[in-house]
Amino acid sequence: MEIKGPFSYSGNKYKIMKAHLANTIKLANKIHEPFLGSGVCMYNSNSGGIGIDADTNVVALHNSLKSEGLTDRVQQCLYEYFPEGRNEEAYLKLRKDFNEDWKKNGTNDNNAHMLHLLIQLGFNSLLRFSKNGYNVPFGRKEADIERIRLHQKIVEKLELNFIHGSYSDLLLDNVDKENDIIYLDPPYLASKFTYGGWNEPDEKALLEWIDSLNKDGYKFILSNTLSHRGVKNQRLIDWCEKYNTKPIDKKYNAWAAAVGSVSYENNTSEVIVSNFEF
Ligand SMILES: C[S@@+](CC[C@H](N)C(=O)[O-])C[C@H]1O[C@@H](n2cnc3c(N)ncnc32)[C@H](O)[C@@H]1O
């Protein structure tokens, strides 16, 4: 059974991984994710990998799984704040207490249990911060302590390293060209949602970096969108031609939609690009 990742994350690739990547991941040794998010592919790997993210909160949440007793602290926090079950008032108190600490110390091993619980109980399980801290309103879901327990077990078993930084900080000496895969899931240029303002120069630099990975013999898989609500990413469309490009939207031919002149206003043409057959 495929693993979902330790916390919900908007833009996570669980469904894509399950439908298109699971078999390939099973055949590889390590999966490295230089755009980590919830790290769905790494947690499903045979022996781990290196995950990098520009967001310190994301990295701290993953690293907190290595801290003994995290699951107990989340459970304890649940009892302490919600003795009579989940309710908005208690949620807002937990959020306030977490943010007071976050403003001084950021997310770290001492307060990550609170953030895990907030994400689980928050609206749509979002991970979203403003300058005053975590700012997601109360949601509808129940806490899921088992999800954290399961990922703590995976972290014990696999060799997972989580690093705060830029994707290009990936130390390639630690990547096995034969048996590992570098899975890249950057913010989409064509998307209206940007993670920290991903822009044209970022995109150009990333595609050049991937070309250099390819030239040096590393295996990569890239998830991206060729167009989003009719906005095409022409640079990506041209760049893809030299690699294997698989449209993953079954509703229509995403590739044709992106390269053709037809405008699919409400659709996003998602693709998987790789430098090896799978
Ligand atoms: C689409 S999300 C990845 C989602 C992930 N594949 C999952 O399944 O949850 C992109 C991630 O890249 C991170 N990011 C943005 N710019 C980055 C950069 N220059 N280097 C590394 N990570 C970056 C964002 O913080 C975000 O977590």
The ligand as a Gaussian input file, in Angstrom:
#p B3LYP/6-31G(d) Opt

LIG

0 1
 C        4.669000      21.349000      -5.538000
 S        5.435000      21.423000      -3.975000
 C        6.082000      19.785000      -3.777000
 C        5.016000      18.830000      -3.342000
 C        5.524000      17.415000      -3.053000
 N        5.949000      16.723000      -4.253000
 C        4.452000      16.589000      -2.343000
 O        4.082000      15.503000      -2.834000
 O        3.974000      17.029000      -1.291000
 C        6.879000      22.384000      -4.283000
 C        7.769000      22.586000      -3.065000
 O        8.978000      23.224000      -3.481000
 C        9.384000      24.133000      -2.462000
 N       10.299000      25.099000      -3.099000
 C       10.020000      26.266000      -3.736000
 N       11.144000      26.828000      -4.248000
 C       12.172000      25.983000      -3.940000
 C       13.577000      25.980000      -4.195000
 N       14.162000      26.968000      -4.880000
 N       14.332000      24.950000      -3.729000
 C       13.744000      23.946000      -3.015000
 N       12.414000      23.891000      -2.725000
 C       11.637000      24.886000      -3.188000
 C        8.088000      24.696000      -1.900000
 O        8.262000      25.181000      -0.584000
 C        7.169000      23.470000      -1.968000
 O        7.188000      22.768000      -0.749000

